Amino acid sequence: MRIDSLRGQLLIAGATLPDPNFARTVVLVCEHDEEGALGLVLNRAGELRVGDAAPEIAELTGADATIDAGGPVQTDALLVLAEFDDVSDAALAVLGPVGLIGDGSDIGEIAGTTRRARAFAGYAGWGPGQLDAELEREDWFVAPVGIDDIFDPDAGVLWERVLSRNGGHFAVVARMPVDPSVN
């Protein structure tokens, strides 16, 4: 069964997702079609400061912002997600006014058209049908995203918060310990 595009949705890792790269992660799906999917992990803080590692984008994010871990694929690639005044200025529109900034974009020009931005090292990627298979196995929960979720400065609690606000079974999963055997 083919699942409709999940672009602009959140993937919330199930408590038992076996891949340690995605344990308790919240991923914003930026692209999802028959060729695969691309997303950014929203709740894995990085240690590098933009001003030190990528000063060319400091005008967008602020020099003290961190470059967060966007996923295990191409961790040397820098991706910038921004909230635009006009999303047509984005290289890839993701959700409402939020989109990815294109490689080689004029940062000075874009800085005047964005409200806020986050930088990520790497991304999450899935080949054709791979994400659909993981969804069928229930490795991920799909949830709507609020734009404030994307730019939340306290992203460390995002997994629990998104699950809890969906109530029912999701709220129970949010309270599960990292190691259920200690319960």
C-alpha positions as CSV (number, residue, x, y, z in Angstrom):
1,M,0.0,0.0,0.0
2,R,1.4,3.4,-1.0
3,I,1.3,6.0,1.7
4,D,0.6,9.6,0.7
5,S,3.4,12.1,1.0
6,L,4.3,13.0,4.5
7,R,6.1,16.2,3.6
8,G,5.5,18.7,6.4
9,Q,4.6,16.0,9.0
10,L,6.5,14.8,12.0
11,L,7.8,11.2,12.4
12,I,8.0,10.3,16.1
13,A,10.2,7.4,16.8
14,G,8.4,4.5,18.5
15,A,9.9,3.6,21.9
16,T,11.1,0.3,20.5
17,L,12.6,1.6,17.2
18,P,15.7,-0.6,16.9
19,D,17.9,1.9,15.1
20,P,20.0,3.8,17.7
21,N,20.4,6.7,15.2
22,F,16.7,7.4,15.7
23,A,16.0,6.4,19.3
24,R,13.4,8.9,20.7
25,T,13.8,11.3,17.8
26,V,11.3,13.6,16.2
27,V,11.9,14.0,12.4
28,L,10.4,16.7,10.2
29,V,9.8,15.2,6.8
30,C,11.0,17.7,4.2
31,E,10.5,15.5,1.2
32,H,8.6,12.2,0.6
33,D,7.8,10.8,-2.8
34,E,8.3,7.6,-4.8
35,E,12.1,8.2,-4.9
36,G,12.4,8.2,-1.1
37,A,12.3,10.6,1.8
38,L,14.4,13.2,3.4
39,G,13.9,14.6,6.9
40,L,15.7,16.5,9.7
41,V,15.9,15.3,13.3
42,L,14.6,18.2,15.4
43,N,15.6,17.1,18.8
44,R,19.3,16.2,18.7
45,A,21.4,19.2,19.8
46,G,24.8,19.7,18.4
47,E,27.9,21.0,20.0
48,L,29.3,23.2,17.3
49,R,28.4,26.9,17.3
50,V,27.4,28.5,14.0
51,G,29.8,31.4,14.6
52,D,32.7,29.0,15.0
53,A,31.9,26.3,12.4
54,A,29.7,28.1,9.8
55,P,30.0,31.9,10.2
56,E,28.6,32.4,6.7
57,I,25.1,31.6,8.0
58,A,25.4,33.4,11.4
59,E,23.2,36.3,10.0
60,L,20.4,33.8,9.7
61,T,20.7,31.7,12.9
62,G,22.8,33.9,15.2
63,A,26.4,33.2,15.9
64,D,25.6,31.4,19.2
65,A,23.1,29.0,17.7
66,T,24.2,25.4,17.5
67,I,24.5,23.2,14.5
68,D,22.2,20.4,15.4
69,A,22.4,16.8,14.3
70,G,19.9,16.5,11.5
71,G,20.5,12.8,10.9
72,P,23.1,10.1,10.2
73,V,23.3,10.8,6.4
74,Q,26.1,13.1,5.1
75,T,26.9,14.5,8.5
76,D,29.4,16.9,6.8
77,A,26.5,18.5,4.9
78,L,25.0,21.7,6.3
79,L,21.3,22.2,5.9
80,V,19.4,25.3,6.9
81,L,15.7,25.3,7.6
82,A,14.1,28.7,7.9
83,E,10.7,30.4,8.3
84,F,10.3,32.8,5.4
85,D,8.2,35.8,4.9
86,D,7.5,34.4,1.4
87,V,8.2,30.6,1.1
88,S,8.8,30.9,-2.6
89,D,12.3,32.2,-1.6
90,A,13.0,28.7,-0.2
91,A,14.8,26.1,-2.3
92,L,12.3,23.5,-1.0
93,A,9.1,24.5,0.6
94,V,8.3,22.1,3.5
95,L,5.3,23.4,5.4
96,G,3.5,26.8,5.2
97,P,6.3,29.4,5.5
98,V,9.0,26.9,6.4
99,G,11.5,25.7,3.8
100,L,15.1,24.7,3.2
101,I,17.6,27.3,2.0
102,G,19.4,26.3,-1.2
103,D,23.1,25.6,-1.5
104,G,24.8,28.7,-2.8
105,S,22.0,31.1,-1.8
106,D,22.8,34.7,-1.1
107,I,22.6,34.6,2.7
108,G,22.6,38.4,3.1
109,E,19.6,38.6,0.8
110,I,17.8,35.7,2.4
111,A,18.4,37.0,5.9
112,G,16.1,39.9,5.1
113,T,13.3,37.5,4.2
114,T,13.4,35.1,7.1
115,R,12.0,35.2,10.6
116,R,14.1,32.5,12.2
117,A,16.4,29.6,11.1
118,R,18.1,26.5,12.3
119,A,21.2,24.8,11.0
120,F,21.7,21.0,10.8
121,A,24.6,18.7,10.1
122,G,23.4,15.8,8.0
123,Y,19.9,14.6,7.5
124,A,17.7,11.5,7.7
125,G,17.2,9.7,4.4
126,W,15.2,6.8,3.2
127,G,15.3,5.0,-0.2
128,P,12.3,4.2,-2.3
129,G,9.7,2.5,-0.2
130,Q,11.9,2.3,2.9
131,L,10.0,4.8,5.0
132,D,6.7,3.3,3.9
133,A,7.9,-0.1,5.2
134,E,9.0,1.4,8.5
135,L,5.6,3.0,8.9
136,E,3.9,-0.3,8.2
137,R,6.0,-1.9,10.9
138,E,4.9,0.9,13.2
139,D,8.5,2.0,13.9
140,W,7.2,5.6,13.6
141,F,4.1,7.6,14.6
142,V,3.0,10.3,12.3
143,A,1.8,13.6,13.8
144,P,1.1,17.1,12.6
145,V,3.7,19.7,13.3
146,G,3.4,23.1,14.7
147,I,5.8,25.6,13.3
148,D,6.9,26.4,16.8
149,D,7.9,22.7,17.2
150,I,10.4,23.2,14.4
151,F,12.1,26.2,16.1
152,D,11.6,25.3,19.7
153,P,14.7,26.2,21.7
154,D,13.9,23.3,24.2
155,A,13.9,20.6,21.5
156,G,15.3,18.1,24.1
157,V,11.8,17.4,25.4
158,L,10.1,17.5,21.9
159,W,9.7,13.7,21.6
160,E,7.8,13.4,24.9
161,R,5.8,16.6,24.4
162,V,4.6,15.7,20.9
163,L,3.6,12.2,22.0
164,S,1.8,13.5,25.1
165,R,-0.2,16.1,23.2
166,N,-1.6,13.3,21.0
167,G,-3.1,11.6,24.1
168,G,-4.1,8.0,24.5
169,H,-1.6,5.4,23.6
170,F,0.9,8.1,22.6
171,A,0.9,9.6,26.0
172,V,1.7,6.2,27.5
173,V,4.6,5.8,25.1
174,A,5.9,9.2,26.1
175,R,6.2,8.1,29.7
176,M,8.0,4.8,28.9
177,P,11.6,4.6,30.3
178,V,14.5,4.4,27.8
179,D,15.0,0.8,29.0
180,P,11.6,-0.7,29.5
181,S,13.2,-3.7,31.4
182,V,13.8,-1.3,34.4
183,N,10.1,-0.6,34.7
